[in-house]
Amino acid sequence: MNCIQINRTGDTTFIALLIPTGAYYDRPDIKGISHFVEHMCFKGTTNRTRKQIDGEIERYGGSLNAFTDHEITLYHAEIINKYADKAKEVLIDMVTNPSFPQKELEKERAVIIQEINMYEGDVDSQVEDLGAKQIYAKKCGKYLGIAGTRNTVKNIQRKDLINHYKRHHKNPLLIIIGDVENKLDCNTSLYTSTMTDFITKKIFKEYYEENTEISQARLDIRGVFYNKSLSITENVVYLDLLNCLYNDMSGRLFLKIREENGYVYRVNFGAEIHANQAIDWRVSLGLNKKNIKKAYNLVMQELKRPITKEELEFIKSKAIGQHAIYYSSNESLATDVAYCVAQGIDWEDLLINYEGYVERISANINQLLEETIFEHNVPIGIIPE
């Protein structure tokens, strides 16, 4: 098995197992199957029952979890160093030898449907789903949410799970951070992404839904652009700098939209990059619905306003500091290593040479900002009646 080990002093070891596939690759009629497979890997193997999987980790105070994203599935455990080998053994067994017991399958289907119901009751999740449907075409893997819908989950049968598992759960990568020797035994060519350019709608249409149970509008301003003048690694750093420019109490959006105008309690810029170099970005706000247009205009001004020398020096040091704090967590480091491998990013280069990348991107940041297509966007919201 391919393996990356990173030595770090401490009392615990973090172990992750990357599967380089995710919900983007699900068939539309069984959307959510990657997420369903992830759940079923906890329900028993050819060697262990569900109870044994949980118990052999939690007996020693450890934790066991997983998540499915569009491009990856990541299983992970954290445990005190003394029992790291046991956690590694359990993690590998549950991911490489799942038995997909029918009885557990039906119970887990009900659990996943409850998970979908929970998301549908959450306004932030509702806006997320509405936004995807306004931007992406139905045949795009990002049109529906990662968990699927109640109907698609009901369509999934045991044979579908097994077939999906056999087809997509290949080339697992073990990532261990903690009391281990440094080791890099990874054939990165096995993780070349097959993600193509996203199929988006030709025209984005402003869209709002009314909700009688809320008193505040929840708005996303959302878009997708490609910035192929930069490498994917450079784009990661560019987005870090934009996050530092727009976010937090020192950020442009907070200062302009909240402090200067009092339109919002919270405002946040977020962006995710994919292996195909698509950048899915959004600005999220909670505000009085009568201020939506005013806030939208201010957001667009702040997104494109040239960066001053003072701002640039501030966000450079902020990005470097946030990077160091983020990677002080073993879980954060392991998660980012997984994403880097799946997206074709040299994680060692990014980790070691981050400050150099910040300097290089900063040298041309206003030109990059001018070329960034924030104007092609769509406001989506859930508003009070």
C-alpha positions in Angstrom: 0.0 0.0 0.0 1.2 3.5 -0.8 2.3 5.3 2.3 3.3 8.8 3.5 4.7 9.1 7.0 5.6 12.4 8.7 7.3 12.4 12.0 6.0 14.8 14.6 6.7 14.9 18.3 3.6 14.4 20.5 1.5 11.9 22.5 -0.9 11.0 19.6 -0.7 9.6 16.1 -3.1 10.6 13.3 -3.8 8.0 10.7 -5.7 8.7 7.5 -6.6 6.5 4.5 -7.2 8.3 1.3 -9.5 6.9 -1.4 -9.0 9.1 -4.5 -12.7 9.3 -5.5 -15.7 11.2 -4.3 -19.3 12.2 -5.0 -18.4 14.0 -8.3 -18.1 10.6 -9.9 -21.5 9.2 -8.7 -24.0 8.4 -11.4 -27.0 10.8 -11.2 -29.6 8.1 -10.5 -27.6 6.8 -7.5 -26.1 10.1 -6.4 -24.8 9.7 -2.8 -23.4 6.2 -3.4 -19.8 7.3 -2.6 -21.1 8.7 0.7 -23.1 5.5 1.3 -20.1 3.3 0.7 -18.2 5.4 3.3 -20.9 4.8 5.8 -20.9 1.1 5.1 -17.2 0.7 5.7 -17.9 1.2 9.4 -20.6 -1.5 9.5 -18.4 -4.6 9.4 -15.6 -6.4 7.5 -14.8 -10.0 6.7 -12.7 -9.9 9.9 -14.6 -7.6 12.3 -18.1 -6.7 13.3 -19.3 -3.1 13.5 -19.0 -3.2 17.3 -15.4 -4.5 17.1 -14.4 -1.7 14.6 -15.6 1.0 17.0 -14.5 -0.8 20.2 -10.9 -1.5 19.2 -10.3 2.3 18.7 -12.5 3.8 21.4 -11.2 1.3 24.0 -8.0 3.4 24.2 -9.7 6.8 23.9 -9.2 7.1 20.2 -11.5 8.5 17.6 -12.6 7.1 14.3 -14.3 9.0 11.5 -14.5 9.7 7.8 -15.9 12.2 5.2 -16.8 12.1 1.6 -16.1 15.2 -0.6 -16.5 15.7 -4.4 -13.0 14.4 -5.2 -11.9 12.3 -2.2 -13.0 10.0 0.5 -10.9 10.1 3.7 -11.1 7.7 6.6 -9.2 8.7 9.7 -8.3 7.8 13.3 -6.4 9.5 16.1 -5.1 7.5 19.1 -2.3 7.7 21.7 1.0 6.5 20.2 1.1 3.2 22.1 -1.9 1.9 20.1 -1.1 3.5 16.7 -0.5 0.0 15.1 -3.9 -1.2 16.3 -5.6 1.9 14.8 -3.8 1.4 11.6 -4.8 -2.3 11.4 -8.5 -1.5 12.1 -8.5 1.4 9.6 -7.0 -0.7 6.8 -9.3 -3.6 7.5 -12.5 -1.5 7.4 -11.6 0.2 4.2 -10.2 -2.7 2.3 -12.5 -5.6 3.5 -16.0 -4.2 4.0 -18.7 -6.9 4.0 -21.7 -4.7 3.3 -24.1 -6.6 5.5 -27.7 -6.3 4.3 -29.2 -5.7 7.7 -26.8 -2.9 8.4 -27.4 -1.5 4.9 -31.1 -0.9 5.5 -30.5 0.8 8.8 -27.8 3.0 7.4 -30.0 4.0 4.5 -32.5 5.3 7.1 -29.6 7.1 8.9 -28.4 8.8 5.6 -32.0 9.9 4.8 -32.1 11.5 8.3 -28.8 13.2 7.5 -30.4 14.6 4.3 -33.4 15.7 6.3 -31.1 17.5 8.7 -29.3 19.4 5.9 -32.7 20.3 4.4 -33.7 21.8 7.7 -30.5 24.0 7.8 -30.8 27.3 6.0 -27.0 27.4 5.1 -27.2 23.9 3.6 -30.4 24.9 1.7 -28.6 27.9 0.1 -25.6 25.7 -0.8 -27.8 23.3 -2.6 -29.8 26.0 -4.4 -26.6 27.6 -5.5 -25.3 24.4 -7.1 -28.5 24.0 -9.0 -28.4 27.6 -10.3 -24.8 27.2 -11.5 -24.2 23.6 -12.7 -26.0 21.7 -15.4 -27.9 18.6 -14.3 -25.3 16.2 -15.8 -22.5 17.9 -13.8 -21.3 15.9 -10.8 -21.7 19.0 -8.6 -25.4 19.6 -9.4 -26.7 17.5 -6.5 -25.3 17.4 -2.9 -22.7 14.9 -1.8 -25.2 12.8 0.2 -27.6 12.7 -2.7 -31.4 13.0 -2.4 -33.9 10.8 -0.6 -34.9 9.3 -3.9 -31.4 8.5 -5.1 -30.4 7.0 -1.8 -33.6 4.8 -1.9 -32.4 3.6 -5.4 -29.1 2.2 -4.1 -29.0 -1.5 -3.6 -26.3 -3.8 -2.1 -25.1 -4.8 -5.6 -24.7 -1.1 -6.5 -22.5 -0.5 -3.4 -20.3 -3.5 -4.1 -19.9 -2.6 -7.8 -19.1 1.0 -6.9 -16.7 -0.1 -4.3 -14.8 -2.5 -6.7 -14.7 0.2 -9.4 -13.7 3.2 -7.4 -12.1 2.1 -4.1 -8.7 1.6 -5.6 -5.2 2.7 -4.8 -5.7 3.7 -1.1 -3.0 5.9 0.3 -2.0 5.6 4.0 -1.0 8.9 5.7 0.5 8.7 9.2 1.5 11.7 11.2 3.1 11.3 14.7 5.5 9.0 16.3 6.8 7.4 13.1 9.9 7.6 10.9 9.6 10.0 7.9 8.7 7.9 4.8 7.6 8.6 1.3 6.5 5.5 -0.6 3.9 6.9 -2.9 3.5 6.4 -6.7 1.7 9.7 -7.4 0.9 8.6 -11.0 -1.8 6.4 -9.5 -3.7 9.5 -8.3 -4.0 11.4 -11.6 -7.4 13.1 -11.6 -9.9 12.4 -14.4 -12.0 15.4 -13.5 -12.9 17.4 -16.7 -14.1 21.0 -16.9 -17.5 21.5 -15.1 -20.6 21.7 -17.2 -22.2 25.0 -16.0 -25.4 26.7 -17.1 -24.9 29.2 -19.9 -27.0 31.9 -18.1 -27.0 32.3 -14.3 -30.4 33.5 -12.9 -30.9 35.3 -9.6 -33.0 33.1 -7.5 -34.7 33.4 -4.1 -37.0 31.1 -2.1 -39.3 32.4 0.7 -39.3 30.8 4.1 -42.0 31.6 6.7 -39.8 30.3 9.6 -36.9 32.8 9.3 -36.6 36.5 10.1 -33.3 37.2 8.3 -32.4 36.6 4.6 -29.6 34.2 3.9 -27.7 35.2 0.7 -24.9 33.6 -1.3 -23.2 35.4 -4.2 -21.7 32.6 -6.1 -19.7 31.9 -9.2 -17.1 29.6 -10.9 -14.0 30.6 -12.8 -10.8 29.1 -14.2 -7.4 30.6 -13.6 -5.2 28.5 -15.7 -2.5 31.2 -16.0 -1.4 29.9 -12.6 -0.5 26.3 -11.6 -2.9 24.6 -9.2 -0.4 25.2 -6.4 -0.1 28.9 -7.2 -3.9 29.1 -7.3 -4.1 27.6 -3.8 -1.8 30.3 -2.5 -3.7 33.0 -4.4 -6.9 31.9 -2.8 -5.3 32.0 0.6 -4.3 35.6 0.0 -7.8 36.5 -1.1 -9.2 34.8 2.0 -6.9 36.9 4.1 -7.9 40.1 2.2 -11.7 39.6 2.5 -12.3 37.7 5.7 -12.1 38.2 9.5 -12.5 41.4 11.5 -9.7 43.0 9.6 -11.1 41.9 6.2 -12.5 44.2 3.6 -16.0 42.6 3.5 -16.4 42.8 7.3 -15.2 46.4 7.5 -17.3 47.6 4.6 -20.5 45.6 4.9 -20.7 45.3 8.7 -18.6 47.9 10.4 -19.2 50.8 7.9 -22.8 50.1 6.9 -24.2 47.8 9.5 -26.0 45.5 6.9 -24.9 42.1 8.3 -23.9 40.3 11.4 -21.6 37.9 9.5 -20.1 37.9 6.0 -17.6 35.5 4.6 -15.7 34.8 1.4 -15.0 31.2 0.6 -13.5 29.4 -2.4 -12.6 25.8 -3.2 -10.3 24.7 -6.0 -10.6 21.4 -7.9 -8.2 19.2 -9.8 -9.5 20.7 -13.1 -8.5 24.1 -11.8 -12.1 25.2 -11.4 -12.6 27.7 -8.5 -16.0 27.6 -7.0 -16.3 30.8 -4.9 -19.0 32.5 -2.9 -19.7 35.3 -0.5 -22.2 34.4 2.2 -24.2 36.9 4.2 -27.1 37.1 6.6 -29.0 40.3 6.4 -32.4 42.1 6.2 -33.9 41.3 2.8 -34.4 45.0 2.0 -30.6 45.5 2.0 -29.8 42.6 -0.4 -29.2 44.8 -3.4 -27.1 47.4 -1.5 -25.0 44.7 0.1 -24.5 42.9 -3.3 -23.2 46.1 -4.9 -20.8 46.8 -2.0 -19.5 43.2 -2.1 -18.8 43.4 -5.8 -16.9 46.7 -5.3 -14.8 45.2 -2.5 -14.0 42.0 -4.4 -12.5 43.9 -7.4 -11.0 47.0 -5.7 -7.2 47.1 -6.3 -5.0 46.0 -3.3 -3.0 48.7 -1.6 0.6 48.3 -0.6 -0.5 48.4 3.1 -3.1 45.7 2.5 -0.7 43.5 0.6 1.9 43.5 3.4 -0.8 42.8 5.9 -2.3 39.8 4.0 1.1 38.3 3.3 2.0 38.1 6.9 -1.5 37.0 7.8 -1.4 34.2 5.2 2.0 32.9 6.4 0.8 33.0 10.1 -2.5 31.2 9.3 -0.7 28.6 7.3 1.7 27.8 10.2 -1.2 27.6 12.7 -3.3 25.4 10.4 -0.5 22.9 9.8 0.3 22.7 13.5 -2.7 20.3 13.6 -1.9 16.7 12.6 -5.4 16.3 11.3 -5.2 19.4 9.1 -1.8 18.4 7.7 -3.0 14.8 6.9 -6.2 16.2 5.3 -4.3 18.6 3.1 -1.7 16.0 2.1 -4.7 13.9 0.9 -6.2 16.7 -1.2 -2.8 17.6 -2.6 -2.1 14.0 -3.8 -5.6 13.7 -5.3 -5.3 17.1 -7.1 -1.8 16.7 -8.4 -0.2 19.2 -6.0 3.3 18.6 -4.6 2.4 18.8 -0.9 6.1 18.9 0.2 6.8 21.8 -2.1 3.7 23.7 -0.9 4.5 23.0 2.8 8.2 23.9 2.6 8.2 26.8 0.1 4.9 28.4 1.1 6.5 31.8 1.9 8.2 31.8 -1.5 4.9 31.2 -3.2 3.3 34.0 -1.2 6.0 36.4 -2.4 5.7 35.4 -6.1 1.9 35.6 -6.2 2.0 38.9 -4.3 4.2 40.5 -7.0 1.4 40.3 -9.5 -1.6 40.1 -7.3 -3.4 43.2 -8.7 -3.1 41.9 -12.2 -4.4 38.5 -11.1 -7.3 40.3 -9.3 -8.2 42.2 -12.4 -8.3 38.9 -14.4 -10.4 37.1 -11.8 -13.9 36.9 -13.2 -16.0 37.8 -10.1 -18.5 39.6 -12.3 -20.0 36.3 -13.6 -22.0 35.4 -10.6 -25.4 34.7 -9.3 -27.1 35.8 -6.1 -29.1 33.0 -4.4 -31.0 33.3 -1.2 -33.6 32.2 1.2 -35.6 35.1 2.4 -38.5 35.8 4.9 -41.9 36.2 3.4 
